[in-house]
Amino acid sequence: MTASVRTLFSASAAFQAARQLDAVPVGHPSGRLHGHGFVAKVRCELPAGWARFQGGEVDRLRDELQACVGVLDHRLLNEHLPQPSDANLAAWVRDRLALPGRVDVGVQSTAQCGADLDATGRTRLWRRFAFHSAHRLPHVPLGHKCGTMHGHGFEAIVHASDSGSGLSHDDLDAIWAPIHFQLNYACLNELPGLENPTSELLASWLWARIAPQLPGLSTITVFETGSCGAVFDGQRHRIWKQMTLDGALQLKHAPEGSGLRRLHGHTYTLRLHLSAPLDDWLGWAFDFGDVKAAFDPIFQMLDHRPIHEIADLADCDTASIAHWVLERARLQLPQVDRVDLEETAGCGAIVSTGSATLSGPM
């Protein structure tokens, strides 16, 4: 693997807590005492030797994050910070994590919204919206399943910088409301500008309508299904294909007596990210089905297999596996520039080439 490949480690930790927000309009429900099942997330680069052993980075990072947010679990957040918004909670977590290097922190208060704080201190809010629509892709080859009229439970994530403007999730809701009216229970092909409603072109279409109202808009993410979609940042389109795989493993460098050294297993979540210009006729960067087919030989080497028996795999920690996947995927799909591998929800590694971005919510 070349020196231009970057490795990030990620972890998440859940906690239950109550809060009351004063900096909201009178009568707003968040002004009342209420509670959430929060999820804190961290993503960072880690130096060699930081973990207790090589390959133990994710376990230690998860332990550090759990210890940090553990003091908030089943507590009133106002006792720890005066305005416990998602963004302020992310800053609170960042300030208490003694981690080296670049650190990005996110806090999700519900499955539909949260806030991210990057290493530069920039805050971004995000909100996930669902809509139920029909569509067909008119330019696909004859016989392609997407050429027939069908439907999806689409989702879109609007991700925007606060930049001190006082942006709130309510603002995102207000901007989305008229767009939702157009998209929900509609045929996308009938909307002006969506005659060829691929995920990529739908993301562009949303950007064109939201960006004029939201100067801090950073990305639009469209989920066509739960396992594939597209991201647009105003300039470049990216897609991802997600899959799960079940593998057995042992960590070679784990200390004697550690459960990680014993034979065990995970149901991994694997995401391939690809970047390429849109095809002028087809309106997509890639056919999701083609990505899955090209990657399938690699997938079959991992799924329902003893991963630790792969001869040229350095070890079975998520970073080592993700590096191995990226190297082989690029032989079949040179446009793959990032691989995310999670052994449990939010906990794993991200490896990417110099051209890849980390756009979108954490």
JOVENFEN-V329198 format. One line per field, one symbol per residue. ss: DSSP state (2 for helix, 1 for strand, 0 for the rest). burial: # if it has 16 or more other ideal C-beta (glycine too) atoms within 10 Angstrom, else .. A space follows every 10 residues. Layout:
# JOVENFEN-V329198
ss: ???
burial: ???
This chain:
# JOVENFEN-V329198
ss: 0000011111 1111111110 0000000022 2001111111 1111000000 0000002222 2222222222 0000112220 0000022222 2222220000 0011111111 0011111000 0011111111 1111100000 0000222001 1111111111 1000000022 2222222222 2220011222 0000000022 2222222222 2220001111 1111100111 1100001111 1111111110 0000000000 0001111111 1111100000 0000000222 2222222222 2200112220 0000000222 2222222222 2200011111 1111001111 1100000000 00
burial: ....#.#### ###.#.#.#. #..#.....# .....#.### ####.#...# #.######## ##.###.##. .#....##.. ...####### ####..#.#. ..#######. ..######.. ..#######. #.#.###.## .....#.... .#.####### ##....###. ##..##..#. ..#..#.##. #..#.##### #######.## ...#.##### ####...### ###...#### ###.#.#.## ####.....# .....#.### ######.#.. .#######.. #..##..#.. ###...#..# ..######## #########. ..#.###### ###..##### ###..#..## ##
